[in-house]
């Protein structure tokens, strides 16, 4: 069973710069919760479970709904408003929901 999470924060950089910085900065934390960057679009990063051996375990994580989406929107007073949301297993929830991680 997965637990959902949502973290909101602000960054000083413009949305494009914030997205590039976040893509680099989130590589290790995403890996620790079992996800990797699967898709990049303007204003959004999508993370999904890695496909690895054994395939049945990888498929279970995907079917279970484990994922994370990071959205970047212009802030009201400049900078960027960032929303990180997703779903991870219970044992990874505290780490995923911690804005300091």
DSSP file (Angstrom, degrees, kcal/mol; ACC not computed):
  #  RESIDUE AA STRUCTURE BP1 BP2  ACC     N-H-->O    O-->H-N    N-H-->O    O-->H-N    TCO  KAPPA ALPHA  PHI   PSI    X-CA   Y-CA   Z-CA
    1    1 A X              0   0    0      0, 0.0    89,-0.9     0, 0.0     2,-0.3   0.000 360.0 360.0 360.0 139.3    0.0    0.0    0.0
    2    2 A X  E     -A   89   0A   0     62,-0.3     2,-0.4    87,-0.2    87,-0.2  -0.719 360.0-145.3-102.9 153.5    1.3    3.5   -0.8
    3    3 A X  E     -A   88   0A   0     85,-3.3    85,-2.2    -2,-0.3     2,-0.2  -0.952  19.1-132.4-113.8 135.8    1.0    6.7    1.1
    4    4 A X  E     -A   87   0A   0     -2,-0.4     2,-0.3    83,-0.2    83,-0.2  -0.499  24.1-175.3 -85.8 157.0    0.6   10.0   -0.7
    5    5 A X  E     -A   86   0A   0     81,-2.1    81,-1.9    -2,-0.2     2,-0.3  -0.975  12.1-166.7-146.7 158.7    2.6   13.1    0.1
    6    6 A X  E     -A   85   0A   0     -2,-0.3     2,-0.4    79,-0.2    79,-0.2  -0.946   5.8-178.4-150.8 127.9    2.7   16.7   -0.9
    7    7 A X  E     -A   84   0A   0     77,-3.2    77,-3.3    -2,-0.3     2,-0.4  -0.993   5.9-166.7-128.2 132.6    5.5   19.3   -0.3
    8    8 A X  E     +A   83   0A   0     -2,-0.4     2,-0.3    75,-0.2    75,-0.2  -0.958  17.5 154.5-120.5 140.0    5.4   22.9   -1.4
    9    9 A X  E     -A   82   0A   0     73,-2.4    73,-3.3    -2,-0.4     2,-0.4  -0.958  32.8-121.6-153.5 169.4    8.3   25.3   -1.4
   10   10 A X  E     -A   81   0A   0     -2,-0.3     2,-0.3    71,-0.2    71,-0.2  -0.906  17.5-165.0-118.9 147.0    9.6   28.4   -3.0
   11   11 A X  E     -A   80   0A   0     69,-2.6    69,-2.9    -2,-0.4    64,-0.1  -0.953  22.2-136.7-127.6 150.1   12.9   28.9   -4.9
   12   12 A X  S    S+     0   0    0     -2,-0.3    67,-0.3    67,-0.2    -1,-0.1   0.767  78.2  89.0 -76.1 -26.2   14.5   32.2   -5.9
   13   13 A X  S    S-     0   0    0      1,-0.1    -2,-0.2    66,-0.1     2,-0.0  -0.211  89.7 -94.9 -71.2 160.7   15.4   31.1   -9.4
   14   14 A X     >  -     0   0    0      1,-0.1     4,-3.0    65,-0.1     5,-0.3  -0.343  47.7 -98.4 -65.7 158.0   13.1   31.5  -12.5
   15   15 A X  H  > S+     0   0    0     64,-0.3     4,-2.4     1,-0.2     5,-0.2   0.861 122.6  49.4 -52.0 -43.3   11.0   28.3  -13.2
   16   16 A X  H  > S+     0   0    0      2,-0.2     4,-1.9     1,-0.2    -1,-0.2   0.913 114.9  43.6 -64.0 -42.8   13.4   27.0  -15.9
   17   17 A X  H  > S+     0   0    0     -3,-0.3     4,-2.4     2,-0.2    -2,-0.2   0.892 113.4  51.8 -68.2 -40.3   16.5   27.5  -13.8
   18   18 A X  H  X S+     0   0    0     -4,-3.0     4,-2.7     1,-0.2    -2,-0.2   0.892 108.8  51.4 -63.4 -39.4   14.7   26.0  -10.7
   19   19 A X  H  X S+     0   0    0     -4,-2.4     4,-2.4    -5,-0.3    -1,-0.2   0.924 111.0  46.9 -64.8 -44.6   13.6   22.9  -12.8
   20   20 A X  H  X S+     0   0    0     -4,-1.9     4,-1.5     2,-0.2    -2,-0.2   0.917 114.5  47.3 -63.2 -43.2   17.2   22.3  -14.0
   21   21 A X  H  X S+     0   0    0     -4,-2.4     4,-2.6     1,-0.2    -2,-0.2   0.912 113.0  48.7 -64.6 -42.7   18.6   22.7  -10.5
   22   22 A X  H  X S+     0   0    0     -4,-2.7     4,-2.7     1,-0.2    -2,-0.2   0.876 104.3  59.0 -66.8 -37.8   15.9   20.4   -9.0
   23   23 A X  H  < S+     0   0    0     -4,-2.4     4,-0.3     1,-0.2    -1,-0.2   0.905 113.4  39.4 -58.6 -40.9   16.5   17.7  -11.6
   24   24 A X  H >< S+     0   0    0     -4,-1.5     3,-1.0     1,-0.2     4,-0.4   0.925 117.4  48.5 -71.7 -45.7   20.1   17.5  -10.4
   25   25 A X  H 3X S+     0   0    0     -4,-2.6     4,-0.6     1,-0.2     3,-0.2   0.781 109.9  51.6 -68.7 -27.9   19.4   17.9   -6.7
   26   26 A X  H 3X S+     0   0    0     -4,-2.7     4,-2.4     1,-0.2     5,-0.3   0.491  82.9  91.7 -89.4  -3.0   16.6   15.3   -6.7
   27   27 A X  H <> S+     0   0    0     -3,-1.0     4,-1.8    -4,-0.3    -1,-0.2   0.953  93.5  36.0 -56.9 -54.0   18.6   12.5   -8.3
   28   28 A X  H  > S+     0   0    0     -4,-0.4     4,-2.2    -3,-0.2    -1,-0.2   0.936 117.7  49.5 -70.2 -47.4   19.9   10.9   -5.1
   29   29 A X  H  X S+     0   0    0     -4,-0.6     4,-1.1     1,-0.2    -1,-0.2   0.903 112.3  49.5 -59.0 -38.9   16.8   11.5   -2.9
   30   30 A X  H ><>S+     0   0    0     -4,-2.4     5,-3.1     1,-0.2     3,-0.5   0.912 109.2  52.1 -64.7 -41.1   14.5   10.0   -5.6
   31   31 A X  H ><5S+     0   0    0     -4,-1.8     3,-1.4    -5,-0.3    -1,-0.2   0.887 104.6  56.8 -61.5 -38.7   16.8    7.0   -5.9
   32   32 A X  H 3<5S+     0   0    0     -4,-2.2    -1,-0.2     1,-0.3    -2,-0.2   0.772 109.0  45.6 -66.2 -25.5   16.6    6.5   -2.1
   33   33 A X  T <<5S-     0   0    0     -4,-1.1    -1,-0.3    -3,-0.5    56,-0.2   0.298 126.2-100.9 -99.7  10.1   12.8    6.2   -2.3
   34   34 A X  T < 5S+     0   0    0     -3,-1.4    16,-0.7     1,-0.3     2,-0.3   0.686  83.4 113.4  88.4  19.9   13.0    3.9   -5.3
   35   35 A X  E   < -B   49   0A   0     -5,-3.1     2,-0.3    14,-0.2    -1,-0.3  -0.801  40.8-167.1-122.2 162.6   12.3    6.3   -8.1
   36   36 A X  E     -B   48   0A   0     12,-2.4    12,-2.1    -2,-0.3     2,-0.4  -0.975  41.0 -85.9-143.5 157.9   14.1    7.8  -11.1
   37   37 A X  E     +B   47   0A   0     -2,-0.3    10,-0.3    10,-0.2     3,-0.1  -0.483  48.8 166.1 -65.7 118.6   13.5   10.7  -13.5
   38   38 A X  E     +     0   0A   0      8,-2.9     2,-0.3    -2,-0.4     9,-0.2   0.661  60.0  17.9-109.4 -22.3   11.3    9.2  -16.3
   39   39 A X  E     -B   46   0A   0      7,-1.6     7,-2.8     2,-0.0     2,-0.4  -0.980  54.6-163.0-155.7 137.3   10.0   12.3  -18.1
   40   40 A X  E     +B   45   0A   0     -2,-0.3     2,-0.3     5,-0.2     5,-0.2  -0.988  19.4 162.3-122.6 129.0   10.9   15.9  -18.3
   41   41 A X  E >   -B   44   0A   0      3,-2.6     3,-2.1    -2,-0.4     2,-0.4  -0.863  54.0 -69.4-133.3 169.2    8.4   18.5  -19.7
   42   42 A X  T 3  S+     0   0    0     -2,-0.3     3,-0.1     1,-0.3   -26,-0.1  -0.476 122.5   0.2 -63.6 118.6    8.3   22.3  -19.4
   43   43 A X  T 3  S+     0   0    0     -2,-0.4    29,-2.4     1,-0.1     2,-0.3   0.581 123.1  79.2  81.5  10.8    7.5   23.1  -15.8
   44   44 A X  E <   -BC  41  71A   0     -3,-2.1    -3,-2.6    27,-0.2     2,-0.4  -0.988  50.2-167.0-155.7 141.0    7.3   19.4  -14.7
   45   45 A X  E     -BC  40  70A   0     25,-2.4    25,-2.8    -2,-0.3     2,-0.4  -0.995  15.7-158.5-123.0 133.2    9.5   16.4  -13.7
   46   46 A X  E     -BC  39  69A   0     -7,-2.8    -8,-2.9    -2,-0.4    -7,-1.6  -0.947   4.8-166.5-115.7 133.3    8.0   12.9  -13.5
   47   47 A X  E     +BC  37  68A   0     21,-3.2    21,-2.0    -2,-0.4     2,-0.3  -0.951  10.3 172.2-119.6 137.6    9.6   10.1  -11.4
   48   48 A X  E     -BC  36  67A   0    -12,-2.1   -12,-2.4    -2,-0.4    19,-0.2  -0.873  42.2 -80.0-134.1 165.4    8.6    6.4  -11.7
   49   49 A X  E     -B   35   0A   0     17,-0.6   -14,-0.2    -2,-0.3     2,-0.1  -0.400  53.9-105.9 -64.9 146.4   10.1    3.2  -10.2
   50   50 A X        -     0   0    0    -16,-0.7     2,-0.7   -19,-0.1    11,-0.1  -0.412  23.9-123.6 -69.4 147.6   13.1    1.8  -12.1
   51   51 A X        +     0   0    0     -2,-0.1     2,-0.3     8,-0.0     4,-0.1  -0.868  56.1 138.2 -90.4 115.4   12.6   -1.3  -14.2
   52   52 A X        -     0   0    0     -2,-0.7     6,-0.4     2,-0.2     2,-0.3  -0.898  46.8 -37.4-149.4 175.8   15.1   -3.8  -12.9
   53   53 A X  S    S+     0   0    0     -2,-0.3     2,-0.1     1,-0.1    -2,-0.0  -0.653 114.2  44.6 -83.1 138.1   15.5   -7.5  -12.1
   54   54 A X  S >> S-     0   0    0     -2,-0.3     4,-1.6     0, 0.0     3,-0.7   0.523  76.4-162.1 -77.4 140.2   13.4   -9.2  -10.9
   55   55 A X  H 3> S+     0   0    0      1,-0.2     4,-2.9     2,-0.2     5,-0.2   0.814  85.2  62.7 -61.8 -32.8   10.8   -7.7  -13.2
   56   56 A X  H 3> S+     0   0    0      1,-0.2     4,-2.0     2,-0.2    -1,-0.2   0.884 104.5  48.0 -61.5 -38.1    7.9   -8.9  -11.1
   57   57 A X  H <> S+     0   0    0     -3,-0.7     4,-2.0     2,-0.2    -1,-0.2   0.922 112.1  48.9 -68.2 -44.0    9.0   -6.7   -8.3
   58   58 A X  H  X S+     0   0    0     -4,-1.6     4,-1.9    -6,-0.4    -2,-0.2   0.916 111.6  49.5 -60.5 -43.6    9.4   -3.7  -10.6
   59   59 A X  H  X S+     0   0    0     -4,-2.9     4,-2.9     1,-0.2     5,-0.2   0.890 107.2  55.4 -63.4 -39.5    6.0   -4.3  -12.1
   60   60 A X  H  X S+     0   0    0     -4,-2.0     4,-2.1     1,-0.2    -1,-0.2   0.917 106.4  50.8 -59.8 -44.3    4.5   -4.5   -8.6
   61   61 A X  H  <>S+     0   0    0     -4,-2.0     5,-1.8     2,-0.2     4,-0.4   0.906 113.2  45.6 -61.8 -41.6    5.9   -1.0   -7.7
   62   62 A X  H ><5S+     0   0    0     -4,-1.9     3,-1.2     1,-0.2    -2,-0.2   0.929 114.5  46.4 -67.3 -45.5    4.4    0.5  -10.9
   63   63 A X  H 3<5S+     0   0    0     -4,-2.9    -1,-0.2     1,-0.3    -2,-0.2   0.796 104.6  62.8 -67.7 -27.3    1.1   -1.2  -10.4
   64   64 A X  T 3<5S-     0   0    0     -4,-2.1   -62,-0.3    -5,-0.2    -1,-0.3   0.643 117.2-113.8 -71.6 -15.1    1.1   -0.1   -6.8
   65   65 A X  T < 5 +     0   0    0     -3,-1.2     2,-0.3    -4,-0.4    -3,-0.2   0.657  53.8 165.0  93.2  17.1    1.1    3.5   -7.9
   66   66 A X      < +     0   0    0     -5,-1.8   -17,-0.6    20,-0.1     2,-0.3  -0.543  22.6 121.5 -70.3 126.6    4.5    4.6   -6.7
   67   67 A X  E     -CD  48  87A   0     20,-2.0    20,-2.5    -2,-0.3     2,-0.3  -0.972  43.5-144.8-171.9 168.5    5.4    7.9   -8.4
   68   68 A X  E     -CD  47  86A   0    -21,-2.0   -21,-3.2    -2,-0.3     2,-0.4  -0.979   7.3-165.1-150.2 138.5    6.4   11.5   -7.8
   69   69 A X  E     -CD  46  85A   0     16,-3.4    16,-2.6    -2,-0.3     2,-0.5  -0.988   3.1-162.8-125.9 134.0    5.7   14.7   -9.8
   70   70 A X  E     -CD  45  84A   0    -25,-2.8   -25,-2.4    -2,-0.4     2,-0.4  -0.975  10.8-167.2-118.3 120.7    7.5   18.0   -9.4
   71   71 A X  E     -CD  44  83A   0     12,-2.7    12,-2.2    -2,-0.5     2,-0.5  -0.881   6.2-158.2-112.9 141.0    5.7   21.1  -10.8
   72   72 A X  E     + D   0  82A   0    -29,-2.4     2,-0.3    -2,-0.4    10,-0.2  -0.972  17.1 169.1-121.0 121.0    7.3   24.5  -11.3
   73   73 A X  E     - D   0  81A   0      8,-2.5     8,-3.5    -2,-0.5   -30,-0.0  -0.964  43.5 -93.4-129.9 146.7    5.1   27.6  -11.5
   74   74 A X  E     - D   0  80A   0     -2,-0.3     6,-0.3     6,-0.2     2,-0.1  -0.339  47.2-120.2 -57.2 136.1    6.1   31.3  -11.4
   75   75 A X    >   -     0   0    0      4,-2.1     3,-1.3   -64,-0.1     4,-0.1  -0.405  14.2-118.7 -77.1 156.4    5.8   32.7   -7.9
   76   76 A X  T 3  S+     0   0    0      1,-0.3     3,-0.1    -2,-0.1    -1,-0.1   0.835 115.5  33.0 -63.1 -34.2    3.5   35.5   -7.0
   77   77 A X  T 3  S-     0   0    0      1,-0.5    -1,-0.3     3,-0.0     2,-0.1  -0.118 131.5 -77.8-114.5  35.3    6.4   37.7   -5.9
   78   78 A X  S <  S+     0   0    0     -3,-1.3    -1,-0.5     1,-0.2   -65,-0.1  -0.244  96.5  65.8  91.5 173.6    9.0   36.4   -8.4
   79   79 A X  S    S-     0   0    0    -67,-0.3    -4,-2.1    -3,-0.1     2,-0.4  -0.362  90.1 -60.0  72.6-154.7   11.0   33.2   -8.2
   80   80 A X  E     -AD  11  74A   0    -69,-2.9   -69,-2.6    -6,-0.3     2,-0.6  -0.991  27.9-143.5-136.6 136.8    9.3   29.8   -8.5
   81   81 A X  E     -AD  10  73A   0     -8,-3.5    -8,-2.5    -2,-0.4     2,-0.4  -0.895  26.3-162.0 -95.8 123.3    6.6   28.0   -6.5
   82   82 A X  E     -AD   9  72A   0    -73,-3.3   -73,-2.4    -2,-0.6     2,-0.5  -0.916   9.6-169.5-113.3 131.3    7.5   24.2   -6.5
   83   83 A X  E     -AD   8  71A   0    -12,-2.2   -12,-2.7    -2,-0.4     2,-0.5  -0.982   1.0-171.0-120.9 121.5    5.0   21.5   -5.7
   84   84 A X  E     +AD   7  70A   0    -77,-3.3   -77,-3.2    -2,-0.5     2,-0.3  -0.956  19.1 159.6-111.4 120.5    6.3   17.9   -5.1
   85   85 A X  E     +AD   6  69A   0    -16,-2.6   -16,-3.4    -2,-0.5     2,-0.3  -0.956   7.8 109.4-139.3 158.2    3.6   15.3   -4.8
   86   86 A X  E     -AD   5  68A   0    -81,-1.9   -81,-2.1    -2,-0.3     2,-0.3  -0.989  52.2 -87.0 170.0-163.1    3.4   11.6   -5.2
   87   87 A X  E     +AD   4  67A   0    -20,-2.5   -20,-2.0    -2,-0.3     2,-0.3  -0.992  36.7 166.4-144.6 132.7    2.9    8.2   -3.6
   88   88 A X  E     -A    3   0A   0    -85,-2.2   -85,-3.3    -2,-0.3     5,-0.1  -0.913  44.2 -77.0-139.5 163.9    5.5    5.9   -2.0
   89   89 A X  E >>  -A    2   0A   0     -2,-0.3     3,-1.7   -87,-0.2     4,-0.8  -0.224  49.2-106.3 -60.6 156.3    5.5    2.8    0.3
   90   90 A X  H >> S+     0   0    0    -89,-0.9     3,-0.9     1,-0.3     4,-0.5   0.847 118.6  56.6 -53.7 -40.5    4.9    3.4    4.0
   91   91 A X  H 34 S+     0   0    0      1,-0.2    -1,-0.3     2,-0.1     4,-0.2   0.662 112.9  41.3 -71.0 -14.2    8.5    2.8    4.9
   92   92 A X  H <> S+     0   0    0     -3,-1.7     4,-2.2     2,-0.1    -1,-0.2   0.434  90.0  93.0-105.9  -4.1    9.7    5.6    2.5
   93   93 A X  H <X S+     0   0    0     -3,-0.9     4,-2.4    -4,-0.8     5,-0.2   0.899  81.1  52.4 -62.1 -45.2    6.9    8.1    3.3
   94   94 A X  H  X S+     0   0    0     -4,-0.5     4,-0.6     1,-0.2    -1,-0.2   0.904 112.9  45.6 -60.3 -41.6    8.7   10.1    6.0
   95   95 A X  H >4 S+     0   0    0      1,-0.2     3,-0.7     2,-0.2     6,-0.2   0.908 114.0  48.3 -68.1 -42.0   11.7   10.6    3.8
   96   96 A X  H 3< S+     0   0    0     -4,-2.2    -2,-0.2     1,-0.2    -1,-0.2   0.852 112.5  48.1 -67.6 -34.7    9.6   11.6    0.8
   97   97 A X  H 3< S+     0   0    0     -4,-2.4     2,-0.7    -5,-0.2    -1,-0.2   0.517  87.5 100.7 -85.3  -5.3    7.4   14.1    2.8
   98   98 A X    X<  -     0   0    0     -3,-0.7     3,-1.5    -4,-0.6   -91,-0.1  -0.727  59.5-158.1 -84.8 114.0   10.4   15.8    4.4
   99   99 A X  T 3  S+     0   0    0     -2,-0.7    -1,-0.1     1,-0.3    -4,-0.0   0.691  90.3  60.9 -65.7 -16.7   11.1   19.1    2.6
  100  100 A X  T 3         0   0    0      1,-0.2    -1,-0.3    -3,-0.0    -5,-0.0   0.632 360.0 360.0 -83.2 -14.2   14.7   19.0    3.9
  101  101 A X    <         0   0    0     -3,-1.5    -1,-0.2    -6,-0.2    -2,-0.1   0.475 360.0 360.0 -79.6 360.0   15.6   15.7    2.2
